[in-house]
Amino acid sequence: MNPFTYERASDAAAAIGLAKGSAAARYLGGGTNLVDLMRETVERPEMLVDVTGLPGRIEPRADGSLLIGAAATNTALAADAHVRTQYPLLSRAILAGASAQIRNMATVGGNILQRTRCRYFYDNAAACNKRQPGAGCDARDGFNRYHAILGASPACVATHPSDMCVALAALDATVHLDGPAGPRSIALADLHRLPGDRPDIETELQPGELITAVELPPLPFARRSTYRKVRDRASYAFALVSVAAALDLDKDGTVRDVRLALGGVAHKPWRASAAEAALKGRPAGPESFRAAAEAELAAATGLRDNAFKIELAKRTIVAVLGDLTGDEA
């Protein structure tokens, strides 16, 4: 058993002060991932700082942006009327993840920082560079159906499990942080790292930093948006491939603007910048959608069990964009 102390913070400053006193402190939200990792002895914190009492408000602002408190539950965010109408892809992404009971507990901040569900990461008998740097990666030659096809490295082929983060990446979300060095902000697309040779360092967070809020910028065309998750079973399964998309069309059917992000394919939520660039100014239709998908997946590399995900990702991009234009070809 790993002994630890438990403290409940009244606000962000108190949480940061408590965590500063222990090099192995962890912030605790809903605990839907951290507690599992503690049971498996993958995480061994000396202190848990409960931050569920921090603000969880969901606040539309006068400029059209939306501020989401880090302690907001996934259920509350998915059900929020403003989110459902202005950012429907976000609501759909959250509802595609986990079970209702887990969504009732899971917080926005915790969802962003959840760790991979790679079976070799959870198995203390397996070699895993993410869990023990320098140990190797058993997933490369093991069962790797769910693993990365983009941005992977010889050290790690794990994927980021969040559905919500894929939608946030597509929406250009900003993550607000506070910590011992004071408050700062970072684009969600830049928060998570690719594995490189240090897959154990998963984010750009500094020691003791705490997510306090997430901000969505005004994006009127996000009203035309959606999220599709392709998985092995209909519920409570992680994505093989997922696509978050928002589309803005001119009157002549030309793509004026687009947001695309992929899940289940990389160590981080994958913003599909190459596909976006390929689509802008092009006619909205199957040929343009396929060309954009080809551009985004050009650098994809499959493993023994997951090479099918490359074509699956391409087809899912085409299908999702087709849904948004009313063209299901």
N, C-alpha and C positions, 0 to 999 in steps of 0.2 A: 504494500500500500504506500502511496505517496502522500505524506502529510502536507497540509496547506492551511493557511489562514483565510478567513472570509471577511471582507469589509464591504459595507454598503455606502456608496457615495451619494451625497445630497445634490451635488452639482459637478460640472466639469472640472472646476479648479480643485475641488476636494478629491475627485478621482485621480487626477494627475499627481496630486501631492501624495496620495496613498501609494500609487504605483511606483513613484520615484524612490520609495524606501526599499524596494525589492527588485533585484535584477531579473528575477524570474516571475514577475507579476503578470497576470493576464486580466484584461477587461472582460467581464461576463455580461452578455445581453440575455437572450433567450436560452443560451446554452445548448442549442440543438446540434451544434457541431463540436464545440469545445468539450462538452461533457462526454461525448462519445470518444473523443481522442484521449481524454483522461482515463476512461475505463480501459482503453487499449494500451495505456502507458506510453502513447506516442507523445502526448503533452504531459509535462510534469511541473506544473506551476507551483511556486512556493506561496503565492497569494492570489486570491481571486477578488477583484474589485467589481462589485455589482453596479452596473451603470443603467439599470432599467428605470431608475427614477429620473433620469435626465429627460429634457424636453423631447416629446415625440409628436409635436404638432405638425400639421400639413397646411402650409400657409400660401395661398395665391397672393402674389404681389401686384402692385399697381402697374408695373412695367410689363406684366404678362409672364414673369418668371414664377417658379414654384419652389418654396423652401420646405424641405422635408427633414424633420428632426431625426437624428440617428436612432432614437429609441422607438420610433414609430414601428408598429408591427407590420409584417408583410400583409396580413389580413386587412388592416386599416388602410394601408396604401392602395391595395388592389380595389377596395370597395369605395374609395373616395370619389365623389361625383366629378370633381375637377379633373382628376387623373383619368377617369373613364371616358370623359368627353374630349379632353385636350391632348392626352397622351395614351390612347387606348393600347398601344403596343406594350406599355409598361404594365398595365393592369393584366393583360393577357399573359405576359411573361411570368408574372408572379403566380398567377393561377395555374400555370403549367408546371410549377415546381412543388414538389413534396406533397404532403397531405394537408387537409384543413387544420388538423391539430397542430402540426409543425408550423404552419403559417401563422397560427394564433400566437405562438410563442416567439418565433424568429423575428429579430429586429432588422431594420435596414442596415445599420452599421455592421451587425454580425453577418448578415448575408454577404455583404461586400468582402468581408475578410474570411469567409469560410475557406477551408482547405480542400485539396483534391480528394476525390474518393477512390483513387488508384488503390487496388487491393494490395499491391506490394508496399505502398506507403503505410497501410494499416497493419501489415504483417511484420512483426518484429523479427521473424526468422528469415525474412527476405532482404536482399540487398537493395538499398534505396538511398540515393544521394540526397534526396530531399530530407529524409529523416536523419541520415548519418553521412555527412559529406565525405566523399572518397570511397564509399562502400561499393559503388556500382549501381547498375539499374537492371533489375531482373525483368522489368516490363518489356525491355527491348526484344528479348527472345522468348518472352512468356506470353500469357494471354493478353493481347493488346487491342482488342476490338474497340474499346472506348477511348483509345489514346490519340495523341495529337498527330495531325497531318500538316500543320503550319507552325513555324517558329520553334520547333523542338530542337534539341541538341543531343549529342552523344551521352550527356549526363542525365537527361530526363525527358520523358515523352508524356508526362502527365497532363491532364486538361483541367481547366478551371470549371467547377461544377455549377456555378450560379446561372439561373435563367434571368433573374432581375438585372444582373450586371450587363448582360448582352443588350437589353433594352436601354439601360443607362448609357452605355457606350455609344449606341446609335443616336441618342438624344443630346450628345455633347454635355453630359452632366459634369458638374464640378463638385468635388468633395472638400468640405471644410474640416480642418483639423485644428486641434489644440494640443499643446504639449509643454514640456519644460522650457523650450526655447520660445514659446508664444504661439499665437495662432497663425495659420497659413492655409492656402488653398491649392489644390492640384486637380487637373483634369482627370476624371475617372479613367479615361483611356491611357493615361500615363501612370496611374497608381500601381497597377500590377506589372510585374517584370516578366520577361521571357527567361527561360531557365539558364541559358548560357552554361558556364561551368560552376554556378552557384545556385542550384535550384532550391536550396534551403532558404534563400533570401527571396521572398515571394512578392514583396511590395516595396514601395519607396518610403514607407513610414519610418520615422526615426524612433529610437527607444523612448517608450513612454507616451508616444503620441496617441491621441484618441480621436476617432471620427465623431464630430458633433452634429453635422448636418450634410445633406446633399441638396444641391441647387440645380434645377432644370431651367435652361434659358427659354425665352419666348420662342416658339417654333410653330407658327399657325398651321403649317401644312402637316404637322404631326397628327392632326385630326384624321388624316388619311394614312393610317399606319396599322401594322399588325405584327404578330409574332407567331411563328410556327416552329413546333418542336417535334423532331422525328426521333422516336425511341423504340425500344424493343417491346414495350408493353404500354398500355394506354394510360396508366397512372403510376405515380410514385417511382419513376425511373429517370435516370439522368440521360441527357441528350446524346444521341449519336451525332446529330447535327441539328442546330437550330438557327433560325434567321429572324432578325428584327429589322423591319423596314418601314420607312416613311417616304412618300412619293409626292412630288409637286409637279403638275403638268401644265404646260401652256394650252391655250384653246385649240391649237392645232395638233395636240397630242405629243408634243416634244417634251422631253424631260427637262424641266427648269432647275429642279434641285432634288436631291435624294439623300437619304441616310440609310446605311446598311451596316449591320454588324452580325457576326457569326458566333455561335456557341458550340461547345463540344468538339472543337477542332484545334485548340491551342492552349497553352499554359495560362493565358489571360483572355478576357473577352476580346474578340478579334474585330476591330473596326475595318470594314472592307473598303479601304480608301481607293484601291485600284479599280474596283468595280464602280464605285461612285464616279470617279473621273471618267471612266469609259462610257457611262450612261448620260452624263450631262450634255445637253444639246442634241441628243440622239432621239429618234422616234421611239415612243414607248411600244414595244412589241417583242415577240418571242426571239427574233434574231438579235436585237440589241441586248436583251436580257441575257441570252446565252453567251454573247461575246463578252459582256461584262463579267459573267461568272467565270469564263475561261481565263480572263485577265487576272482575276483575284486568286484563282487556284493554280496559276501557272507554276508557282514555286512549291506546291504541296508535294509531300513525300509520304507514301504509305508504308506501313509495316506489314508483317505477315498476315495479321488478322483484320487490318482496318483500311486497306487500300481502297475498298469499295466506297469509303466515305468521301473520297475525292469527287467521284461522279455524283454521289448522293447530295453533296453540298451544292454542286452546280445545278442539279435539277431542282433542289429546294429553293434556291435563289430565283430561278426562273418561275417556279410555281407561285411563290409569294408575291413577286412583282406582278405576275399575271392576275392574281387575286385583287391587287390594289388598282389595276386598270380595268377590271372586269373581263380580261382576256385570259381564259384558262387553257389556252393552247399549249 
